[in-house]
Amino acid sequence: MRTFRVMVNDTAYTVAIEEIGTQSAPVAPPVPAQTPAPTAPAAPRQAPKSVPAGDGAVTAQMPGTVIDIMVQPGDSVKTGQKLLILEAMKMANEVVAPTDGTITEIAVSTGSAVNAGDVLLTIS
């Protein structure tokens, strides 16, 4: 039986551990922890354009990443037509046209990170 003292959230606990078996291979001594080398910050993702949410604005219903855009400005769309794919919580979510119309502006690009309520594109 071996006894250890463990600190958890500034509270000391005494723990007794029983060794139950033989060791078949030698165990390497513990290696002291090393401080990781500093890394350069990742380049920020392109933020969506600041487009006022008004009539015809299609907004993100949840935070995620735009992984595919299926329309271009000037395209005519019908209600329910797929406009883009938004990945959220490791699931691909289709964003569909809420109404018939023409795509007037796309405010995001593939790879853009968006928050709930951000304007994705506008339909007139």
N, C-alpha and C positions, 0 to 999 in steps of 0.2 A: 504494500500500500504506500503510495506517495502522496504527499500533501502539497498543495499549491495555493498561493494567494492570488486572486483575480480581482482587478479593479474594473468596475462597471459604473459609468457615470459618477465618478468620484466616491464610490462606495466600495469598500474592501470586502471580499467574500473569501472564506477559506474552503477549499475544495479538496476532498480526498479521492484519489483515483487508484483503482486496483488494476494491476497489470495481470492479464489472464492469458498467457501464451508465451511461447518462446519466439525469440526474434530469429528469423531465418537468414536475413541478410543484414550486413552492417548499415546503420543509418548515418547519413552524412550529418556533420554538425550543422546547426542552424546558421544561416547566412544573415548578417546584420542587414536591416532594411536600408535601402538607399533612397536618397531624395531624388525624385524624377527630374530630369533635365527640363528646363522651361521650353515650351514650344511656342511657335509663332501663332497668334490668333488666326482662326479661319476667316477667310474673306466673307463679309456679310452677304447674305442672299439679297437679290434685288427685291425691294419692297414694292407692293402694288402701288400703282399710280393713285394719287389722291383725286378721286372722282366723287362728286357729291352723289349720295344715294337718293335718286329721285325716280320719276316715272321711267320704267324700262330698265332700271338697274337690277342686275342679277347679282346677289350677294352670296358669300360663303355662309353656309348654315352651321359650320363647325371649323375649328382651326385645322389646318393640314397643309399639304404640299401639292401644287398643281403638277400632275404627271403627264397630261396630254390635253391638247387643245384641238378640237375637231372642226372649228369654224374660223373664218377669216372676216375682217371688216368688209361689209358689203354683201355678205351671204344672206339669203332669205331663209328664215327658219319657221318651222311649224311648232305648235304647242306640243310638248313632250319630246321634241327632237334632242338628242344628246349634243351638248355644247362642249363640255370638258370633263375630265376625270380628276377628282380631288382625292388624294390619299390621306386618310385620317385613321389613326389607331390601327395601322397596318391593313386597312381595307380600302379598296378602290371604290369610290362613291361617284356615281354619274350625276352630273349637274345637267338638268334638262331645261329647255325653254319653257317659261311659264305662259307665254303668249306667242301668237304669230307676229312676225315682223322682220326687220332687217338689222343685222349686227352693225352698230354704228361705231363701237370702240371696244377693244379688248384691253383691259387694265392690268393684266398679269401676263407672265410668260411661263413656259415650262420650267419647273424647278423653283418657282416662287413660293415662299412660305406665306400663308394667309391666316388671318384670325377670323373668328366668327363675325359677320357683319361687314367684312371688307368687300368692296365692289370688285367683281370678277370681270364683268362685261356689261355693255348696255345694248338694249334692243329698242328700236323705235318703230 
